[in-house]
Amino acid sequence: MDIPWEERFACRMEGVTSSAIRELLKAVQQPGVISFGGGMPASELLPAEAVREASHRVLTERGHYALQYGLTEGYPPLQAWIIEYMARQGIIIDESNVLIISGGQQGLDLTARLLLNPGDRVAVESPTFLGALQAFNAYQAAYVPMPMDDEGLEIESLEAALAAGPCFVYTIPTFQNPSGVTLSQERRQALVELAARAGVPILEDDPYSQLRYEGEHLPSLLAVDASRCQSASDVYQGNVIHVGSFSKLLGPGLRLGWVVAPAVVIRRMVQAKQGIDVHTNLYTQMVVHEMIQDGFLEQHVARLRVVYRERRDLMLAAMARYFPPGVSWTRPQGGLFLWVTLPPSLNAGELLGEALCHQVAFVPGTPFYAGECSPHTLRLNFSYPRPEQIETGIQRLGEVLAQALEPAVFAIEHEIASP
Ligand SMILES: Cc1ncc(COP(=O)(O)O)c(C=O)c1O
């Protein structure tokens, strides 16, 4: 007898669906399609040679250690590197505050696993990272969406969200995915203080803050919270769970990130992680530590900043040239994305098919919303496409938008322009 598998899946799987982006990525892998869809680093900048050299050293010098079981907390020298990295930002922690994880995504899953019971609320920016919604949905989360403006989440909506009694606030304060928006210094302070006063933890997702192309560096929420509650000699015991990642800095295929949090949180995360994957790939941790211990990361990230700044600027200039009136977009100071708002008469999801016919792809905005959504929004990535693709792809997208807005006008102009 065939097993009716759909009936066998646990209730917690009800809210779990495929990531719209991962599905889209499959669709756009045909030759000729220019993809602004994924959140991928530029392939040609992935540091394969440095990984090869570091791998060789690790395997030659410490191969038997690298291929053995490791500690759940992480490879101690890599933990020490994170402690030092945090110290440079004024955050005093020790190894009891650090967990090395298999990519930032695991930090979102672990936090939800620790803090959420079915039906519990999470306050999220609107729009927010859809991978986070996927992670929280697996724990049957409910959501309190918090609208944003050009300075990040609005404080009035935060206050209302805190009054709704969420289990935690999830935020990407710097170069947010998907909007590209950065939370202002004033609001960072307000968020940390209001959440502490309400006794609500903050989950700070921070994969992009090193990728700044202009403007002043802003302290992480972890740093703001540390200066709020930390005496000079104490290790961090505050209110923020901070998730970082090497994905956008070195390469997402490495699957390596970290959590910095109060020791009591890390202790429970370690227990949860033991039941998931025992520990993060030790070999990869050692290779990455070998690569970054002597300043490679800083040099590499400096290079990424130059290239990505140029691509962002190219995309902004092309949009100004090719997008029809009535379309607006954010101007991110860093990160990988910008967010486009179309006139309300257009539906980005419906336009995607037409865009694919023109061999250009983007991600429609809808899956990034936990609550009421704006179907006339979409996300564009500028790190992955090459400069000439950015120009051509934005021109194609501009044509799709112009055609959708004024099909009659577009047809006449097109006919006149054609030989
Ligand atoms: C905001 C945000 N958080 C987390 C992640 C997951 O990254 P990782 O590859 O480190 O798991 C991403 C990836 O795109 C992201 O944009």
The ligand as an SDF file (V2000), in Angstrom:
LIG
                    3D

 16 16  0  0  0  0  0  0  0  0999 V2000
   19.1380   39.0610    5.9430 C   0  0  0  0  0  0  0  0  0  0  0  0
   19.7090   37.7140    5.7430 C   0  0  0  0  0  0  0  0  0  0  0  0
   19.8490   36.8960    6.7740 N   0  0  0  0  0  0  0  0  0  0  0  0
   20.3650   35.6770    6.6570 C   0  0  0  0  0  0  0  0  0  0  0  0
   20.7630   35.1950    5.4210 C   0  0  0  0  0  0  0  0  0  0  0  0
   21.2860   33.8040    5.3390 C   0  0  0  0  0  0  0  0  0  0  0  0
   22.6040   33.8060    5.0370 O   0  0  0  0  0  0  0  0  0  0  0  0
   23.5790   32.5650    5.2270 P   0  0  0  0  0  0  0  0  0  0  0  0
   24.0640   32.2130    3.8720 O   0  0  0  0  0  0  0  0  0  0  0  0
   24.6460   33.0790    6.1230 O   0  0  0  0  0  0  0  0  0  0  0  0
   22.8160   31.4500    5.8570 O   0  0  0  0  0  0  0  0  0  0  0  0
   20.6300   36.0080    4.2970 C   0  0  0  0  0  0  0  0  0  0  0  0
   20.9900   35.5220    2.9740 C   0  0  0  0  0  0  0  0  0  0  0  0
   20.6820   36.0490    1.9560 O   0  0  0  0  0  0  0  0  0  0  0  0
   20.0930   37.3020    4.4670 C   0  0  0  0  0  0  0  0  0  0  0  0
   19.9260   38.1340    3.4410 O   0  0  0  0  0  0  0  0  0  0  0  0
  1  2  1  0
  2  3  1  0
  2 15  2  0
  3  4  2  0
  4  5  1  0
  5  6  1  0
  5 12  2  0
  6  7  1  0
  7  8  1  0
  8  9  2  0
  8 10  1  0
  8 11  1  0
 12 13  1  0
 12 15  1  0
 13 14  2  0
 15 16  1  0
M  END
$$$$
